[in-house]
Amino acid sequence: MNKAIAIDPSLDEAYLRRGMVFLDQELYKDALDYLNQCIDISRKKKYLIEAFKQRAILWILRGRYREAIRDVRSGIQLYALRLSLALLE
């Protein structure tokens, strides 16, 4: 994933996957950095939704429940928008 990011720094999926790996390894600061980067650059709703979900998990593991609730809400709003747009097609 480091190669993918080096080749194309706008590759949102690579940031998401890297953040998930760090989260799994309990390297929370690194995970947060990559998940934040994915959220900042992503234009694809499916990656945004997953990044918000993963970041909410991180916040729960760190005992920061307000932030987790905020991210869950953001993910739900994006999912609802994605679903609405799909129904219009």
Secondary structure, 3 states (H helix, E strand, C coil): CHHHHHHCCCCHHHHHHHHHHHHHCCCHHHHHHHHHHHHHHCCCHHHHHHHHHHHHHHHHHCCCHHHHHHHHHHHHHHHHHHHHHHHHC
